[in-house]
Each structure stands twice: as structure tokens, then as C-alpha cells.
Amino acid sequence: MDRTDKLINNREPRRMLLMFAVVLLLGAGAWYLLSGFIADAAMEERIRGALSFYSGQRFTDVPDDEHVEKGEELAESYGISADMNPRLMGGYGELRKKVFLYGFGAVAALDLIWLIFGLSQLFRVYSGIEKVRGQCMKLSDDLTQKLPLIGDDMSCVGRLAESVAVTGKRLGVINSELAEAKGRLTDFLADLSHQLKTSLAVIRLNSDILADVDSLAPERRRQLSDELTSNIDGMEELVLAALKLAKLNAGAVEYEMREQSLAGTCNEAITRISPLLREHSVTAELKCGDITFNHDRAWLCEAVENIIKNAVDHSECTQIQVEAEALPSAVKLSVSDNGRGIPQEEIPKLFERFGRASKGRNMTSVGIGLSIARKIAAAHSGDIAVYSEEGKGTKFVMTFLL
């Protein structure tokens, strides 16, 4: 943007020009009145000087009242006195004109200097703002580029440029987080799609086979029907778990935190999963004592239930213990089993979505439960640690900070 555009497209320069014209008009009026007072005073002194000189005082001396009075007495016959109207003197108009022109010229010159300086500073600010605008346009194309500082550190333009740079950095971080979230969502949908396709393929195959009812033996029909039911149940569990995880990841869960019994929460989790425990001949023992802390019973129950289910599905255990311990600044809740344990190299993969160990995994498991448990623990200011030894069992320890 050149100076003409800055002058035309902005109000401030036009206002400065208007102010310049107003100051000139006011200055002209003021100096017109002031020039009259100055000319009157000058002519009055000129009359006093002439009268004192006429009475015998030297021309170079300052007129005094005594000589002025003598001069008035001598010039009385001519109608001349110190009180006469100074505007009757010759040269009064020329003197007033010169005083006006010199005074108004000085005011106009100062006003013009102010206008030039003010416009130059204003255009300098506009140039800085245009540079900041250019930076904003660059940021809109590429949030990763670094922006140089414009103007002085403490100037408005400098602070504006600094704010744009900070905003650009924050937008870059947000953009990076969004890209990561998009990648995680893509992976999640791909994994979920793969899991659903597997079950759907089995359902479709069994449905096609069951369509030919006449050629199937009763036992084969029951087997196919059981497989259909199992896969439908698995799909239902997978979808519900995926929705829970998506809700947790989106931060859309409203936790109802209350000070309540941890034993009651764990007992509810064991009660809810007791049919699975009976099916696999697994006993569960609860040792919580009288411990209370601030938590959401429904969601923490979900976390404990997921950990217990993981042990039943994958550890080939016969016994599970749920224990709690109150510390000065934390509460520890552990779920341990006497199963076959987990290889150390598999432990980092446990909390991955749809994670599969290299061997021995129950393929009917949806693979999301532990991810959900960790999210719930984090929402309660806690985390989950895993301790396992092959052949001796596994312990999941949730630590909640108070």
C-alpha cells in the first residue's frame, strides 16, 4: 500500500488534514485579533516616543512620563496627546499586516511541520500493520513458518507482531494436535472396520449355509446358529466399547464425582461380571476395607470390570484378587490373577486399541477394554501400572492421587 492508498483508504490521515485546516483557520483568526493589539501597542509607544522627543528627550532614550507630559503640552494646539487613537497614525495598517503575516506564517509553518511529522509517523505505523497483515497471510498458508519481529519491542506494532507470532505458534500446535487426532481416528476406524468385517464375514457365511436348511444336520445348524449369536454379541460389545472409547477420547464424559466407598464400587464390578467368572470357573476375592475417595462409581466400575474381564479372557487364571490400599496422598487399587503371566515385551502393547499379543489371545475379545480403563483412571487423576511374571500371574495397579 503506497502513501496515496494510505491517505485515501484510512480516516486518520484525512482527520489530520482536516485538523490542519482547522488550526490554520483558528490561527488566522487569532493572529488577526492579536495583530491589532500588537499594532495598537506599537503605535502607542511610537506616539509616546514622538512626544518625549518633541519635549527635548533624546531619540534613543526610553520615553518617560515627564517628557511625555511636556510634549503633550507643547503639541496640545495640534490636538496630539498620548491618549489619541493609535489607528489614526500613518503606517498602522502596514504594521498590522506585517505582524499578522509574520505571526500567522509562524503558526502555519509549525502546523505544517506537525502535519508532515504526524503523517510520516502514521504511515510508518500503517507500514508495520501491513507487514503484520502479510505475516497473517503467510500463516494462513503455512502455520509452521517462523515470523520475524516487526517494529520496536515495546511499540504497538511490535506487540501486535509478537501476538501474531504467538498465535501462529499456538495454531501450529493445535494444527499438529488435530493432525495427530485425525491420524488416531483414521487408525481407530480402520481397526474397528477390520474387526467388524471379520464378524460380518462369519455371519454372512453362516447365513448362506443356514439358508440351505434341508441339507444340514440339526447339530450343524445349532453350531452355525451359536456362531452367529457369538459373532453378533461380539459385534454389539465391540460397537458399545468403541462408542465408550470415542466418548472418552472426545472429553464428552461428565463424571459424577462423589466421596463414596471403593469397596462398593469394586463389589458392583465383580457382581456385574460374575456370569463370565462362573463360565470360566474363576473365583474373585475382594479385599478393600473401609476406603472412600472421590470418584464416579459407574465409570470406575467399568474400569475394574474391564481389567477383570481381560484377566478372565487371556490369562487362563482360576483366581482373581481385588485389593485396595489407602496411602497418605493416594489410593491404590490392584487387580491380580494367578494366570500364566504376560511376556515383558507384550506389556507396552496392552493399552493399545485392538492390541493383540503374539500368542494365546482370545480372539473374541474386542481389544479396547484396557484402553478404556486407562482413560477412566486418568480422568480420576490416576494411572495404571502392570506387573507380570510368566507362569506366576499379572497385577494391574491403579494409583489415584488425592
C-alpha positions in Angstrom: 0.0 0.0 0.0 1.6 3.3 -1.1 1.1 6.7 0.6 -1.8 7.7 -1.7 -3.7 4.5 -0.8 -2.9 5.0 2.9 -4.3 8.6 2.7 -7.4 7.6 0.7 -8.3 4.4 2.4 -7.9 5.5 6.1 -9.8 8.0 8.1 -6.9 9.1 10.4 -4.8 10.9 7.7 -8.0 12.7 6.4 -8.8 13.7 10.0 -5.2 15.1 10.4 -5.6 17.1 7.2 -9.0 18.5 8.5 -7.3 19.3 11.8 -4.5 21.1 9.9 -7.1 23.2 8.1 -9.0 24.0 11.3 -5.8 25.0 13.1 -4.9 27.3 10.2 -8.3 29.0 10.3 -8.1 29.4 14.1 -4.6 30.6 13.8 -5.5 33.2 11.2 -8.4 34.5 13.3 -6.3 34.6 16.4 -3.4 36.4 14.8 -5.8 38.8 13.1 -7.0 39.9 16.5 -3.6 39.7 18.1 -2.0 41.7 15.3 -4.5 44.6 16.2 -3.4 44.6 19.8 0.3 44.4 18.9 -0.1 47.2 16.3 -2.0 49.4 18.8 0.7 48.9 21.5 3.4 49.6 19.0 1.8 52.8 17.8 1.1 53.9 21.3 4.8 53.6 22.1 5.5 55.4 18.9 3.3 58.4 20.0 4.9 58.5 23.4 8.4 58.5 21.8 7.4 61.3 19.5 6.0 63.4 22.3 9.1 62.8 24.6 11.4 63.7 21.7 9.4 66.8 21.0 9.9 67.9 24.6 13.7 67.5 24.3 14.4 63.9 25.3 17.0 62.1 23.2 15.6 59.8 20.5 17.4 56.8 21.8 16.1 57.1 25.4 13.1 55.3 26.7 10.2 57.8 26.9 9.3 58.7 30.5 6.0 60.2 31.8 7.6 63.7 32.5 8.8 64.3 29.0 5.6 62.8 27.5 3.5 65.3 29.5 5.7 68.2 28.4 5.4 67.0 24.9 1.6 66.9 25.2 1.5 70.5 26.5 3.6 71.6 23.5 1.6 69.7 21.0 -1.8 70.4 22.6 -2.5 73.1 20.0 -2.2 70.4 17.3 -4.6 68.0 19.0 -1.9 65.5 19.7 -1.8 63.6 23.0 -0.6 60.2 24.4 -4.3 59.1 24.6 -5.1 59.6 20.9 -6.3 56.7 18.8 -3.2 54.8 17.6 -5.0 53.7 14.5 -5.0 57.3 13.2 -1.3 57.1 12.9 0.2 56.6 9.4 1.6 53.1 8.7 -0.7 51.5 11.2 -2.3 49.2 8.6 1.1 48.2 7.2 2.4 47.4 10.6 -0.6 45.3 11.5 -0.4 43.5 8.2 3.3 42.6 8.8 2.5 41.4 12.4 -0.3 39.2 11.1 1.7 37.8 8.2 4.8 37.0 10.4 2.7 35.6 13.3 0.3 33.6 11.1 3.3 32.4 8.9 5.0 31.1 12.1 1.8 29.3 13.2 1.3 27.8 9.6 4.9 26.7 9.5 4.6 24.9 12.8 1.3 23.4 11.9 2.7 22.1 8.6 5.7 20.6 10.4 3.3 18.9 12.8 1.2 17.6 9.9 4.3 16.2 8.0 5.7 14.6 11.1 2.3 13.2 12.2 1.6 11.7 8.7 5.0 10.2 8.5 4.7 8.5 11.8 1.1 7.4 11.0 2.3 6.0 7.6 5.1 4.2 9.4 2.6 2.6 11.7 0.5 1.6 8.7 3.5 0.1 7.0 4.1 -2.0 10.1 0.5 -3.1 10.2 0.7 -4.1 6.5 3.7 -6.2 7.3 1.8 -7.9 10.1 -1.0 -8.4 7.7 1.4 -10.1 5.3 2.6 -12.3 8.1 -1.0 -13.3 8.9 -1.5 -14.2 5.2 1.7 -16.3 5.3 0.4 -18.0 8.5 -2.8 -18.9 6.7 -0.8 -20.8 4.1 1.8 -22.3 6.4 1.5 -22.4 10.2 5.0 -23.9 10.6 7.0 -20.9 9.5 8.7 -18.6 11.9 7.8 -14.9 11.9 10.4 -12.1 12.4 9.7 -9.3 14.9 8.4 -6.1 13.3 8.9 -2.7 14.9 10.3 -1.9 18.3 9.7 -4.4 21.1 7.5 -2.0 23.1 5.7 -0.4 20.2 2.1 -1.2 19.4 3.1 -2.7 16.0 5.8 -4.7 17.8 3.4 -6.1 20.3 0.9 -6.8 17.6 3.5 -8.7 15.6 4.5 -10.6 18.7 0.9 -11.5 19.4 0.5 -12.8 15.8 3.7 -14.9 16.2 2.4 -16.4 19.5 -1.0 -17.0 17.9 0.8 -18.6 14.9 2.7 -20.9 17.3 -0.4 -21.9 19.1 -2.3 -22.5 15.9 0.6 -24.6 14.8 0.4 -26.7 17.9 -3.4 -27.0 17.5 -2.9 -28.0 13.9 -0.4 -30.6 14.8 -2.7 -32.0 17.5 -5.5 -32.1 15.0 -3.4 -33.9 12.6 -2.4 -36.4 15.2 -6.0 -36.8 16.3 -7.0 -37.3 12.7 -4.4 -40.0 12.4 -5.5 -41.7 15.5 -9.1 -41.5 14.3 -8.2 -43.0 11.0 -6.3 -45.8 12.7 -9.2 -46.4 15.1 -11.8 -46.5 12.2 -9.5 -48.8 10.2 -9.1 -51.2 13.2 -12.8 -51.0 14.0 -13.7 -51.7 10.4 -11.4 -54.7 10.3 -12.9 -56.1 13.5 -16.4 -55.6 12.2 -15.6 -57.1 8.8 -14.3 -60.3 10.4 -17.5 -60.8 12.3 -19.7 -59.8 9.4 -17.9 -62.3 7.1 -18.6 -65.1 9.6 -22.2 -64.0 9.9 -22.7 -63.8 6.1 -21.1 -67.2 5.6 -23.1 -68.9 8.3 -26.3 -67.2 7.0 -25.6 -68.5 3.5 -25.1 -72.0 4.8 -28.2 -71.9 7.0 -30.2 -70.9 4.0 -29.9 -74.4 2.8 -31.8 -75.9 5.8 -32.7 -79.2 4.2 -29.1 -80.3 3.6 -27.9 -79.5 7.2 -27.9 -81.8 10.1 -29.5 -80.5 13.3 -26.2 -80.4 15.2 -24.6 -78.5 12.3 -27.5 -76.0 12.4 -27.1 -75.5 16.1 -23.3 -75.0 15.7 -23.8 -72.4 13.0 -26.6 -70.7 15.0 -24.3 -70.5 18.0 -21.5 -69.0 15.9 -23.9 -66.4 14.6 -25.1 -65.5 18.1 -21.5 -65.3 19.3 -20.4 -63.0 16.5 -23.4 -60.8 16.9 -22.8 -60.5 20.6 -19.1 -59.7 19.8 -20.1 -57.0 17.3 -22.5 -55.5 19.9 -19.8 -55.5 22.5 -17.3 -54.1 20.1 -19.6 -51.2 19.0 -20.5 -50.3 22.5 -16.9 -50.4 23.7 -15.8 -48.3 20.7 -18.5 -45.7 21.4 -17.4 -45.5 25.0 -13.7 -45.0 24.0 -14.7 -42.4 21.4 -16.7 -40.6 24.1 -13.7 -40.7 26.5 -11.3 -39.5 23.8 -13.5 -36.6 22.9 -13.8 -35.5 26.5 -17.5 -35.7 26.3 -18.0 -37.7 29.6 -19.5 -35.9 32.5 -18.2 -37.6 35.6 -20.3 -37.5 38.8 -17.5 -37.3 41.4 -18.6 -38.1 44.9 -16.9 -39.3 48.1 -18.0 -42.9 48.3 -16.9 -46.4 49.2 -14.3 -48.0 46.9 -15.4 -51.5 48.2 -18.9 -50.8 47.0 -17.7 -49.9 43.5 -15.4 -52.9 43.2 -18.1 -55.2 44.5 -20.5 -53.9 41.9 -17.9 -54.6 39.2 -17.5 -58.2 40.4 -21.2 -58.7 40.6 -21.7 -57.5 37.0 -19.0 -59.8 35.6 -19.9 -62.8 37.8 -21.6 -64.7 34.9 -18.3 -64.6 33.0 -16.4 -65.7 36.1 -18.7 -68.7 36.6 -18.5 -69.6 32.9 -14.7 -69.9 33.2 -14.7 -71.3 36.8 -12.8 -68.3 38.1 -13.2 -67.1 41.7 -12.9 -63.4 42.7 -11.9 -62.2 46.1 -12.4 -58.6 47.3 -10.2 -57.0 50.0 -10.9 -53.3 50.1 -11.6 -52.4 53.7 -13.3 -49.2 54.6 -11.8 -46.9 52.0 -13.6 -44.0 50.5 -12.4 -41.4 47.9 -13.9 -39.1 45.4 -14.8 -41.0 42.2 -17.5 -41.7 39.7 -18.9 -45.1 40.6 -20.3 -46.1 37.2 -17.1 -45.3 35.2 -14.6 -46.7 37.8 -16.7 -49.8 38.0 -16.3 -50.0 34.2 -12.6 -49.8 34.5 -12.3 -52.5 37.2 -14.7 -54.7 35.2 -12.6 -54.3 32.0 -9.4 -55.3 33.9 -11.1 -58.4 35.4 -12.5 -59.4 32.0 -9.1 -59.0 30.5 -7.7 -61.5 33.1 -10.5 -64.0 32.5 -10.2 -63.8 28.7 -6.5 -64.0 28.4 -4.6 -65.2 31.5 -6.2 -68.7 31.9 -6.4 -67.9 35.6 -8.5 -69.6 38.3 -8.4 -66.9 40.9 -8.6 -63.0 40.9 -8.0 -60.7 43.8 -9.2 -57.1 44.0 -7.4 -55.2 46.8 -7.2 -51.5 47.9 -4.7 -49.6 50.0 -5.1 -46.1 51.4 -1.8 -44.0 51.3 -1.3 -40.5 52.7 -1.7 -38.9 49.3 -3.1 -41.6 47.1 -5.3 -44.7 46.9 -4.0 -47.9 45.3 -6.4 -50.4 43.7 -4.9 -53.6 42.4 -6.4 -56.5 40.3 -4.2 -59.6 40.3 -4.6 -63.1 38.9 -2.8 -66.4 39.1 -2.7 -66.9 35.4 0.2 -67.6 33.0 1.5 -64.0 33.0 2.4 -61.7 30.2 5.8 -61.6 28.4 7.6 -58.3 29.2 7.8 -57.3 25.5 3.9 -57.6 25.3 3.2 -55.3 28.3 3.7 -51.9 26.4 1.1 -53.1 23.8 -1.6 -53.9 26.4 -3.3 -50.5 26.3 -3.2 -50.1 22.6 -6.6 -50.1 20.8 -7.3 -53.6 19.3 -3.9 -54.7 20.6 -3.2 -58.4 20.1 -0.5 -60.3 21.9 1.7 -62.5 19.8 0.1 -65.7 21.1 -2.7 -67.1 23.3 -5.1 -64.2 22.9 -8.8 -64.8 23.0 -9.9 -63.6 19.5 -13.4 -62.9 20.8 -12.1 -60.1 22.9 -12.7 -56.6 21.4 -9.3 -55.3 22.5 -10.5 -51.9 23.8 -11.2 -52.6 27.4 -7.8 -51.8 28.8 -7.6 -48.6 26.7 -11.0 -47.5 28.3 -9.7 -48.4 31.8 -6.6 -46.2 31.4 -8.7 -43.3 30.1 -11.0 -43.6 33.1 -8.1 -43.9 35.5 -6.6 -40.7 34.0 -9.9 -38.9 34.5 -9.7 -39.8 38.2 -6.1 -38.3 38.4 -4.6 -41.7 38.3 -2.8 -44.2 36.0 -2.4 -47.9 35.6 0.8 -49.9 36.0 1.3 -53.6 35.1 3.5 -56.1 36.9 3.7 -59.6 35.5 5.9 -62.7 35.5 5.3 -65.6 33.2 3.9 -68.6 34.9 3.0 -66.7 38.1 0.4 -64.2 37.2 -0.3 -60.5 36.5 -1.1 -57.5 38.6 -2.8 -54.3 37.4 -2.3 -51.4 39.8 -4.4 -48.3 39.6 -3.0 -45.4 41.6 -5.3 -42.4 42.2 -3.8 -39.2 43.6 -5.8 -37.5 46.3 
